[in-house]
């Protein structure tokens, strides 16, 4: 059974930085895309960024130029470097993994709070 382990959330002041990571452990399945979604209270879950095995990246317009997604294929790990954080970036961030011939998996969620 695949387990997704997230780390790196926390409290940061506006303008600060955080780095999230998500490792897909015990995975014997081929991973296609990996990415991050977020959900703020009272709002729908939304795409933040994705990255394919080949390195093609997609970003939400709201985070372009501030967030960077990267991936270590050998470690089945995806990262999200978040810079110039704003209060509106506050949310629970979920790791998402798309597998080949297997249902997608989600991480447990990491709280990110941007506040003074």
Secondary structure, DSSP 8 states (H G I E B T S, - for coil): --EEEEE--EEE-TT--EEEEEEEET--S-EEEEEEEEE-TTS--EEEEEE-TT--EEE-GGGTTTEEEEEEGGGTEEEEEE-S--GGG-EEEEEEEEETTEEEEE---EEEEE--
